[in-house]
């Protein structure tokens, strides 16, 4: 009988702790909305490189996704660029949807421009080609390399 009383007390204590939230673990964010993905025709304009704002130029640096063909394209201040991409949803977070990003077949035009523009284009392309993750909310897209923010865009 004594074991029965102890078992009942333990059961009641367990139920009380559960009801009061004492034994709950933090839960993952589970939005009931479909994940955001870049949409065909959306033009994203570069606004920051490695956390530093870029000057808004008459010829902005852009990025466009084509989800049907799984291609990406855009324009630097000098040349067009293009490639293929793959996204894999990692998490839906309050600040946006996080994806693993795989780029392949990235190339660009070879129009010669002033040296400063060519150097800026080369730096941009090096960062773009090495991007391995993407965070997306309704109006902002950020590319990352090894967990560090590299390129940030705003929807135009």
Buried (B, 14 or more C-beta within 10 A) or exposed (E): EEEEEEEEEEEEEEEEEEEEEEEEEEEEEEEEEEBBBBEEEBBBBBBBBEEEEBEEEEEBBBBBBBBEEEBBBBBBBBBEBBBBBEBEEBEBEEEBBBBEBEBEEBEBEEEEBEEEBBEBBEEBBEBBBBBBBBBBBEEBBBBBBEEEBBBBBEBE
